[in-house]
Structures are given as C-alpha cells and as structure tokens.
Amino acid sequence: MNTPQYRFGENEVDPATRQLTHAGHRLHAEPKVFDVLVLLLRHRQRVVTKQELLDGVWGRMVVTDGVIARTVMKARKLIGDDAAEPTMIKTVHRVGYRFVAAVDEVIAAAPSALADGATPGAAPGRIAVLPFVNDTGDPQQAWIELGLMATAVDELVHAIGAEGVVPVAELLAALGDSDTDPDSDTAAPLDAVVATLGNALGPVDIVQARLSHATRAGDFALRFTTLGPASAGRSGVLDGSDPVRLSRQWARRLANALPQVPSADTRFAAAAHARARKALHEERWGSAARLLRVALDLLPHDPELQLDHACCLAGQRDPRAEGVLHSAWLDARAAGHAGREQRALQLLAACHHSRGNFAEAERLLGDGLRIAEAAGDADAELQWLLCGAQTLTCLDKPAVASWMLDRAEQLSLRLDDPVAMARLLDVRGRLALYRADVAHALASFEAAAPLNERHGLNAAAAHGLAHVGHCLLDLGRMADAAAHYQRALDHAERSGNPVAIGLCGACSVRHAPPQDADALLARMRSAGAPPATVALAEAFALGRRGLLRQAVAALDRAGHGMAHSQSFGYHAAVLRTRLLVRLGRLDEAFDRCEELRARAAGRLQRAMLGSSLHLRALVAHAEGSQRSALALLHDSLGAQGPSIARADARLDAVWLHLKAGDRAAAHALLGEAGPFMQAALASGYVPALRVQAAWQSLVDTGRAVLHDSESHGLPSLHDLACDRGARRERGPLPSPAMQGLRDTASA
C-alpha cells in the first residue's frame, strides 16, 4: 500500500515510519505531538476542531483544552513555526486549528518485503552487538570485550525492546560455530560476519565498537561501525573518561537512529505515562506516582519518565526530589536535550522555592530565563517569568516581580494559554497581598478560581479558593470565608493533593462552626492529608472546646511536620502562644514570642513581626500591665498590613482603651476600621460583637460594661475557652522578663 509523505519548507513528515525531519536532520517528536501534526496535515484544506483533535489523538482519554494548546505549541516549535505570528499552524479562536502553509504530498511506495534478499515471512531484522575490540593495548582492559558488549545490549533492550536485539548468549553461540574473526580491521570479515549470522539468526544488523585511548590524557575514544539493511553506513566516535557511560551513550544514539516498532510493554508504558502526565498537570500527585511506578518498571531508563517521577517527588515535598532533579538536569544537559534540561531546571528552582531557599531559586530562574530568551522559546519564557515573579515577591523585590508579570501577561495572551493566565492571576494576587492591597488580591484570586475549575486543575483551584477565603477574612467577611474554605476542600479532595487537602482542611476546621469540626477532621484523614496538618486542625478544634492542654499536645505532634512550610509553622506558633497565655504559662509564652520574632523572614516577615508584638501584648495583659499591652498593640498595628491578625490587634486595643476610659482613642481606632467592623458585625464575628456591645454601653450609660473576666479575656482570645485549672498553672507574677518588658514599654 502506498503511503503519503508531506513536505513543507525544510520539513518532511512520513506518517508510515513516524519520522519528522528538518533540513535533513531527524527530530524527536512526542507521540501526541506527531499525531496532531499529521492530523492537521491530512485535513489542511479546512479547520480541524478541538473535538476532532480530542477524538483522533486522545480517544477516550479525558484532557483539557490547555493540553491541546500545549501540544500544538510543541508541534509549532518542532517545525520552526513562530507562535507569535504563525505561518504554518493558525489558531482559529474558540474553534480549533488549521495548517495553512504550502504542502507537497509525495506518494512513496511501501518497502518490499523481499528487499535485501529477505525471504517471504522472514522476521524483521535484529541488532547484533559484537564483542567490543580492545585497542587500548592494556591487558587489564580485557574486560571491556564482553563487559561493554553486555552493557550496550542491555541499554538497547530497554530502548527498543528485547525482540529487536540478539541476546548475548545466542550471538556468542552463533559466532562460536563459525570461523569468522569479527575483530579484524578489514571490512571483508565484517561482511562475512553479516552473512554468517544471517544464516544462523535470520536478518541482522551487525554493530562493532572499538575502544582506544583518546588524545587527551585519561579519556577514551569509542569508534563504532554498523553493517546491515537497516543501519548500513552509520559510524562515529564518542569521547569520554568512563567506558561504561560511553557504551550506554552509543547504544542510545543507535536506538534513536533505528526505525522502531514499539513493543507491547512500550505501548503499555506509554499509556500509563500519558495518564500520569494528566495527573501531574492536575497536581494529583498520588495518582501520578502510582502510574509512573508502573511505567518505570517497564522502561526504567526512559529520561522523560525519570523527570516526571522527579516532578512528582517535588510535588509531594519528598526530600529526595532535589537530588533526583539535579541528576535529571545534568543528564539532559549532557544529552543536549534543551527542552528536558529547561524543565528539570525549572522544577529544581521550584523545589528550592518551596524549601524557602529563595536566593538559590532566583539564581536558577535567572539562568533559565536567559536560556529561554536566547532560544526564542516563548512558552518556556512564560513559565520562567511566572516562577520568577513568585520568587522575587518573597525576596522583597515587588517592582521586578511586577515587571515580570506584565511581560508574562503579554506572552499568555499571545499564546492563548488560559492555564498560564490562571497562574498569572494567582501570582498577581500574592503580589497584591504583599503590597497590602487586599481588594486587588481578592479580585485576582476570584478571577483565577473559575479558570482553574474550568480546566480541571483542582489543586490550583483549591489553593486559589483558600486565598479568596484569606482575603475575605481580612475584609471581615467571616461567613463567606468559611464557605470558600469548604469549596476549596472539595476541590482539594478531588485533586488528591495532600498539601492542598491539609491547607484547606485546617482552614475549614478553624473557621467552620464547632459542631462540624469532627466531620471535617474525618474528611482530612480519609483524603490523605499530612499528619502534621491534621494535628494542627485538631489543635484548633480542641482549643475552641476549652481542651487547652490537649490542644498543646496536638501541636507537639504537629511540630516535626511543619518544617517544610513557613506558613503552617507560623500559624502553629501563634496558636501555641495563645494557648500558653490562656493556660497561664506566661514565661514560656514570652519565650515563644521572642522565637517568632527571631524567625520573621521572607514573605511572612511583616505578619510574623506584627503577630509577635500582639502576642507579647497578650502576655503583658495577662501579667496585669495594661499600659505595656497597649503600647505593644499599637506597635503591632504599625508593623503589619491589613489582615485579620491586624484587625484582632485593633479590637484588643479598642477594648483596653475602653477599659481605661479613653473614649477618644477608642473612637479613633474604630473609625479607621469602619468597613471591617461593618462586615464583621454582619458575619457575627464575636470579638467585633463584644467591642460593639462595650462601645454601645458607653454611649448609652456613660461607662463601658466590659466582661474582662478569666473566662473571656481580650476579644482576640474569644475562640479559646479558659481551661479549668489554668489558675493553678500560673507561676509567680510578674516574671523578670515581663518586668523588663513592662518597664521598657512604660518608658
């Protein structure tokens, strides 16, 4: 049967052999990318809809529009089409794509089954790797003859399947039955070996390699020659210091040059890999890890599988991720695979970012961005800009981060990438929070959430909805925030992302009605939330029930698992200090305040400094020093931006001013918090209700009625009911540390 080949520009596509060449050089194309390109070429007279691409390339697999867009971008990159001003593959917005360049369709005759002397019904040719020839002159290197031969055969088996390679034992048996010397320097004996092995084994391609010393001291040169119908004329030289690595590189190069018929194992691994890629795209790390293990069992040396496995480890916050990613980056660099090298570098930068090593992440991001710009890779440049903006925000460089986001927005609009746009909006929201612009942050997060939901990115949607909840809390809309945390937990459960489940579950437990806490904790455990986040959520629930000692014990269980997240560690430290204040363990609470202040750094620096001052004010008030507490509360208000923590500090300050009879100061503070108070009162926020009642009593009766008893305390401690026996745990009052603090604040 005759098969068409397509030629356009310097490109040639042969669907029969699944080969794509550019200017005479064969290109490596991912299976889906090649299938999309062929489908567009076959129907170039019309627009191919996205649904047709889904049906024709992905079949029954469930993929998003973003996957199609990225596959088309990879196809453009392979054939040299400009994504900004395409001249070959045009995007028809909201419909699909069309191939518009001039194409020559060449009908090539199918190869004859009797070519090169083959007999009818003969099996396809196999590769026979001869024993390596030791040209080093060193008898101690005699092991290379069979040792490197076995290494190369093993690499070829993994690359093209066992059915395409002659086993070592079978080859040696066939050579032993003949008088042919494969180590001769002349070409005639190799021809004789081809004929001899062809008679014994059927159609084969002979490969012979010679190892000698290279010009540079300590290096070796591996020269190889091939003979046979599939690989005749191929030869070359590889240099390096490790003979074993040279033999593997040579085997991989040979495998890439041969026409390959995928084995059943290879096809099964490819199917598992495709499903794992979809799970990685949606940040379903557990599902991706299971699928990648299946694929790696079948293709353990596949570099794309290894890199995806490293990506999965990074997503699961596995400590092995950094080392695996570094190795994958070096391997991709040595192989000259630019796309894989950039992806490994980007994942390595993200890994450093997640560990709080922002300076190293910035260095790697700068290197990657320069590489992408030099290569003209708009898609890679877009991803580098988004990662860089997020890291620079944490490094207190908002101006450069804002410039990067503006550039990223131009690229995402030009590339028509809605997934990148959703991530861009998320980073813009984080930058707005850093600038204390809660309203703009809320608008950005609310715009990103539906994009993530529409494209099935459940983990990203969960994180985005949780950020919406944070912003609503900062604005005093408590009931709306609790509802968004519940929606976020639903998406996190669908994603299977344990980090997202832990974050959204802990927020839901903290802000949902107390009677819902047990059900939410059960959901977190069954969905696979990290034990540390479950323990933190338990501490919030126990504290609200007045079981303060049990809450401290839960925080002790959570402590070791909080090292990977500055945010979780911050909230755990704040809760622990508040619990210690309610328990009367004031010296220990004061020490915790100092630890929190000393750890203040990164994107949470202002929040941690402000909270440490607020917590010290709680300790001072518990010691009976109202003046010190008020001074610390005012310092706290100046140290942090608009947030629920700052609002709580303001309410505590208003309470103390009312208690001191300073109506003017209380009125001034309440006036500055007008919008927050209106929203908080409408949501039934207890501290706001208590302050409002005290103020109203002052207006009505001329004196404030304050319930500042042991069971209530300052308004910000409303969610921690006093534990019985707390009075018995108090140490001698005041402590020396607190006496010094009081004297300093009074001065």
DATAUR-V895878 format. One record per run of one state. SS is the DSSP state (alpha for helix, beta for strand, coil for the rest). FROM is the first residue (numbers start at 1). TO is the last residue. If there is no record, write none. Layout:
ss = [SS SS]
from = [FROM FROM]
to = [TO TO]
//
This chain:
ss = [coil beta coil beta coil beta coil beta coil alpha coil beta alpha coil alpha coil beta coil beta coil beta coil alpha coil beta coil beta coil alpha coil alpha coil alpha beta coil alpha coil alpha coil beta coil beta coil beta coil alpha coil alpha coil alpha coil alpha coil alpha coil alpha coil alpha coil alpha coil alpha coil alpha coil alpha coil alpha coil alpha coil alpha coil alpha coil alpha coil alpha coil alpha coil alpha coil alpha coil alpha coil alpha coil alpha coil alpha coil alpha coil alpha coil alpha coil alpha coil]
from = [1 3 9 11 15 19 23 25 28 31 43 48 50 59 65 80 89 93 96 100 104 109 115 118 126 130 133 135 139 142 144 161 162 165 166 168 177 187 202 204 214 220 228 235 241 243 258 264 282 285 299 303 316 321 336 338 355 358 376 378 395 398 416 418 435 438 455 458 475 478 496 498 512 514 528 531 545 548 563 566 584 586 599 602 624 626 640 644 660 663 673 674 684 686 702 715 718 727 730 736 747]
to = [2 8 10 14 18 22 24 27 30 42 47 49 58 64 79 88 92 95 99 103 108 114 117 125 129 132 134 138 141 143 160 161 164 165 167 176 186 201 203 213 219 227 234 240 242 257 263 281 284 298 302 315 320 335 337 354 357 375 377 394 397 415 417 434 437 454 457 474 477 495 497 511 513 527 530 544 547 562 565 583 585 598 601 623 625 639 643 659 662 672 673 683 685 701 714 717 726 729 735 746 747]
//
